[in-house]
Amino acid sequence: MRWIGGFYRSTIGRKVVMAVSGIILTGFVILHMSGNLLAFKGPAALDEYSHLLQRSAIILWGVRSVLLLAAAFHVHSAWSLRRDARAARPTDYARRDVLSATLGARTMRWGGVLLLGFIVFHLLHLTTGTLHPDFVRGEVYNNLVIGLSVPAVAVFYLAAMLALSLHLSHGVWSLFQTLGVSHPHLERGRRRLAMLLAIVVPAGFAAIPLAVLLGWLR
């Protein structure tokens, strides 16, 4: 087991862990977005889907545990890599000329912080109901509509989806490079996949608070 700790302490080890955990989290947000879109089919469809996911406590908490570990390793590896980079160069450059870095690459840090805060709020808002104005356990559709009927909350969700879009646009592209899938012939495909996910997934999530604000979901 000692080699595992040594691997994670290395720079490349943490980059690999960040890439693998990123794949797990990306897969989850795709499935989560797809499930959420059932809200447009009405209360019965979304509530039935939610009840189906919760039928087996073992599976449910197993999935939650994997996601929690993936998120923890993703955040810690990103933070520790940033810490090591700052320690290696305590004095910043006198001048920074951004030549080819994308907006997604330049906003990865603050976007990640915003997403982390959003995840905590989202869990307290629609999972535990702690921050929900009128939470009723089991009534997923009503909790969703009532919770997102607060304009400030809906705007926060939309801002988080913008951060998610930027995060995916760079993260999905870069994880292939980290894992060694970086042949020049695959470059166009990597960028297209990253852009597709960066558009489709946040748009799917954002459609729900927008529909609530516009009165399409009630």
C-alpha positions in Angstrom: 0.0 0.0 0.0 3.0 2.3 0.4 3.3 2.9 -3.3 -0.2 4.3 -3.4 0.7 7.1 -1.0 3.9 7.7 -3.0 2.0 7.8 -6.2 -0.5 10.3 -4.9 2.2 12.5 -3.4 3.8 12.8 -6.8 2.6 15.6 -9.2 1.7 13.2 -12.0 -0.1 11.0 -9.5 -2.4 13.8 -8.3 -3.0 14.9 -11.9 -4.1 11.4 -12.8 -6.3 11.2 -9.7 -7.8 14.6 -10.7 -8.5 13.3 -14.2 -10.1 10.0 -13.1 -12.2 11.7 -10.4 -13.2 14.3 -13.1 -14.4 11.5 -15.3 -16.6 10.1 -12.5 -18.0 13.5 -11.7 -18.7 14.3 -15.3 -20.5 11.0 -15.8 -22.6 11.8 -12.7 -23.6 15.3 -13.9 -24.7 13.9 -17.3 -26.9 11.3 -15.6 -28.2 13.8 -13.1 -29.0 16.4 -15.8 -30.9 13.7 -17.8 -32.9 12.7 -14.8 -33.8 16.3 -13.9 -35.2 16.9 -17.3 -38.0 14.6 -16.4 -39.5 17.6 -14.6 -40.8 18.7 -18.0 -42.9 15.5 -18.2 -44.6 16.5 -15.0 -44.6 15.7 -11.2 -45.3 12.0 -11.6 -42.4 11.3 -13.9 -39.8 13.1 -11.7 -41.1 11.8 -8.4 -41.2 8.2 -9.8 -37.6 8.5 -11.0 -36.5 9.8 -7.6 -38.3 7.0 -5.8 -36.7 4.5 -8.1 -33.2 5.8 -7.3 -33.9 5.4 -3.6 -35.3 1.9 -3.5 -32.0 0.3 -2.5 -30.3 2.1 0.3 -27.1 0.0 -0.3 -26.8 1.1 -3.9 -27.8 4.7 -3.1 -25.2 5.1 -0.4 -22.7 3.2 -2.4 -23.0 5.7 -5.3 -23.0 8.6 -2.9 -19.8 7.3 -1.2 -18.1 7.0 -4.6 -19.2 10.5 -5.6 -18.1 11.9 -2.2 -14.6 10.3 -2.5 -14.3 11.5 -6.1 -15.2 15.0 -5.2 -12.9 15.0 -2.2 -9.9 13.7 -4.2 -10.7 16.1 -7.1 -10.7 19.2 -4.8 -7.7 18.1 -2.8 -5.6 17.2 -5.8 -6.4 20.5 -7.4 -5.7 22.5 -4.3 -2.4 20.7 -3.5 -1.1 21.0 -7.0 -1.9 24.8 -6.9 -0.2 25.0 -3.5 2.9 23.2 -4.8 3.1 25.5 -7.8 2.9 28.6 -5.7 5.6 27.2 -3.3 7.9 26.5 -6.3 7.5 30.2 -7.4 6.5 32.3 -4.3 7.1 35.5 -6.3 4.6 36.0 -9.1 5.6 37.0 -12.6 6.2 40.8 -13.1 4.0 40.6 -16.2 1.6 37.9 -17.5 0.9 37.7 -21.2 -2.0 35.3 -21.9 -1.4 34.1 -25.4 -3.5 30.9 -25.9 -5.2 30.0 -22.7 -8.9 29.6 -23.1 -11.4 31.3 -20.8 -12.2 27.9 -19.3 -8.5 27.4 -18.4 -8.2 30.9 -16.9 -11.3 30.4 -14.7 -10.7 26.9 -13.4 -9.8 28.0 -9.9 -12.6 30.5 -9.1 -15.1 28.4 -11.1 -14.1 25.4 -9.0 -14.6 27.3 -5.8 -18.0 28.5 -6.9 -19.1 25.0 -7.9 -18.0 23.6 -4.5 -20.0 26.2 -2.8 -23.0 25.5 -5.1 -22.8 21.8 -4.4 -23.0 22.4 -0.6 -25.9 24.7 -1.1 -27.7 22.4 -3.5 -27.5 19.5 -1.1 -28.8 21.6 1.8 -31.5 23.1 -0.5 -33.0 20.1 -2.4 -31.6 17.0 -0.7 -31.9 17.7 3.0 -34.3 20.6 2.8 -32.3 22.6 5.4 -32.3 25.8 3.3 -35.6 25.1 1.5 -38.6 27.4 2.3 -41.2 24.5 2.2 -39.5 21.2 1.9 -41.6 18.0 1.9 -39.6 14.7 1.7 -40.6 12.6 -1.2 -42.3 15.4 -3.2 -39.3 16.1 -5.5 -41.2 18.0 -8.2 -42.8 20.4 -5.8 -39.6 20.9 -3.8 -37.8 21.7 -7.1 -40.4 24.2 -8.3 -40.9 25.9 -4.9 -37.2 26.1 -4.2 -36.4 27.6 -7.6 -39.3 30.1 -7.4 -37.0 32.3 -5.3 -35.4 34.6 -7.9 -32.1 34.9 -6.0 -31.8 31.1 -5.7 -32.6 30.6 -9.4 -30.0 33.2 -10.4 -27.4 31.4 -8.2 -28.2 28.2 -9.9 -27.8 29.8 -13.3 -24.4 31.4 -12.3 -23.2 28.0 -11.1 -24.2 26.5 -14.5 -22.1 29.1 -16.2 -19.1 28.1 -14.0 -19.9 24.4 -14.8 -19.8 25.2 -18.5 -16.4 26.8 -18.3 -15.1 24.1 -16.0 -16.1 21.3 -18.4 -14.8 23.1 -21.5 -11.3 22.9 -20.2 -11.5 20.0 -17.8 -12.8 17.4 -20.3 -10.2 18.5 -22.8 -7.3 18.4 -20.4 -8.1 15.1 -18.7 -7.4 13.3 -22.0 -4.0 14.9 -22.1 -3.3 13.9 -18.5 -4.2 10.3 -19.2 -2.0 10.2 -22.3 -4.7 10.3 -24.9 -3.2 13.2 -26.7 -2.5 12.1 -30.3 -2.7 15.0 -32.8 -5.4 13.1 -34.8 -7.6 13.1 -31.7 -7.2 16.8 -30.9 -10.2 17.9 -32.8 -12.4 15.2 -31.3 -11.3 16.1 -27.8 -12.1 19.7 -28.3 -15.5 18.9 -29.8 -16.4 16.5 -27.0 -15.4 19.1 -24.4 -17.4 21.8 -26.1 -20.4 19.6 -26.6 -20.5 18.7 -22.9 -19.8 22.3 -21.9 -22.9 23.4 -23.8 -25.4 20.5 -23.4 -25.0 19.6 -19.7 -25.2 23.2 -18.2 -28.0 24.1 -20.7 -30.0 21.1 -19.5 -29.6 22.0 -15.9 -30.2 25.8 -16.6 -33.5 25.0 -18.4 -35.2 24.1 -15.1 -34.7 27.3 -13.1 -35.4 29.3 -16.3 -38.7 27.3 -16.8 -39.7 27.9 -13.2 -39.0 31.6 -13.4 -41.0 31.9 -16.7 -43.9 29.9 -15.2 -43.5 26.9 -17.5 -43.0 24.6 -14.5 -45.4 25.2 -11.7 
